[in-house]
């Protein structure tokens, strides 16, 4: 009989002891990971983002297309619809016309997402006279029952009219310098919009429209216009104009230069919109490219509209809006324009522009 204690029971006990410690460690680490990921029920309840909010991007995004039960609307058809116009681009983005959507359905979906919409309006010099008509008509037709803030950039705060606004709708006045040339007003829009987005709008809005103030709404302009980047076809060049005849900037010296054999559509700079951060990148692009042109002693042929078209040629819009979304009182309404949603007013450019329209 050996006088030494056998080592086997001791080793076996130590083995089970370490296995037990390892089991406790795994449980502890698992609970920590769950807590960090927000899977704990208490944490998940407190930090759950609102519908339409993308935590990875840090700003509002179009979310799931959810609609409340019980909504009454016309049944959609796969056989009937617009046949006189194209309703999709060659990069598969919607091309929006009257008759290609149901406003009852689309407004109901987007109202559940509850975006905060900003509208940037420049009313400098004599253009303050257009504020009342724009704002009163917008309150009647533009994104009705959505949260909207009109950011009015002006050199005369005293000329901003008092308008009866709907629930959740506001006016914010931003003071900007006067201008000696109308081109300075146009180019200045990009500068002051960039600065104001950085300082203010970014904290107050999810979606941004840039719109010309010398316009009036005539019909429904709703959530069908919303997308990450929505551009409007120019009323003059939307039908049969060949790309080589678009009024793009054709001088290679300008940063807005587009070769004659390139181009999709010609977009207006009088109405365009998108996610706030996407719009910020585009607005800042137009501003910095204009500054670069100025250093080279050149101004793009149609100022920020030229830079806008250059950007959207290589960064395609996610939705293209038909000329219904900006017509002009100067032009006869075409047969394929079933409804004019907003239209630019007839005016005496020599009288309203600071340098007589030249």
C-alpha positions, 0 to 999 in steps of 0.5 A: 500500500502506497503512503502517497495520496493519489493525484487523479482525484485532485486533477479531476476536481481541478478540471471540473472547477475550471470548467465551472469558472469558464461557464460563469465567464461565458454567461457574464460576457453574454449578458454584457454583449446583449446589454451593449447591443441594446437587446436587454428589454429595458434598454431596447424600450428606451432607445428604440428609434422612431419609425423612418429614423435610421440610426446608422445615418443619424437622420430621418430616412424613408422607412417601411411603407406602412399604412393604417388599416381601414383606409379607403382608396381605389384599387390599383390596376396592372392594366390601366395607367398613363400611356402617353408619357414615360413613367420610369427613367433608364436607371429605374427611378420613378418619373412622376406624373398625374395618374401614376400615384394615389395621393390618398395612399402615399400621403397616408404612408408618409404621414406615419413617418412624420418627416420635418420638411424645410423649404428654403426661399430667397426673397431679396430686394423687390422679390419680397412682394411674392412672399404672400402669394407663395406662402398662402398657396403653399398652406393650401396645397403643399404637403398639407398636414405635414410638418413644414418650416419655411426658411425665408432668406431676405434683406428686409425682414419688415416685408415678411408678411404675417400668414395664417399657418397650419398646425406644425408649420412655421416661418423662420427668417434668415437675414442676408445681404442685398445684391447689386446683380440678380446673378449674385442672388442666384449664386448667393442662394447656395452660399447662404443655404450651405451656411444656414444648413450648418448653423440651423436647419440641420437641427430642425429638419429631415428633408429640404426643398429649394424653391423659387419664391416667384411662384404660386401653388395651384394644386396638390403637391404631396408626399409623392415628391419625396425621395432621397433626391428629387429633381424636376424636368424643365418645362421647355426641354422635357419633350423632344429636345436632343441632349446636344441642344440642352442649355448645359454649360459647354465651355470646358473652362467651367467646372459645370462643363458637360460634353455635347454627347452626354446628358439625361434630362435638363432639370430646373433649379427652381424646385428640387428636394431631398434628404437634408444631408443629400441636399447639403452635399448638392447645395455645397457642391454648387457653391464650391464649384461656383467659387472655383469658377469665379477664381478662373474668371468664369460664371456658369451660363445658368449659374447654380442650375448649370452646376445642378445639372452637372451633379445630377448627371453623374449622381442620378436623382432617385425620383424625377418629377414631371413639369407639373411640379414647376410650370410657368405662366409664360407657357401654354399648358401641354396636353400631357400636363394634366395638372399644374401643381406650381407655376412661376409668375409673369413679371417685369424682370427689368423692374424686379431685378436689381440690375434690370434683368441683365 
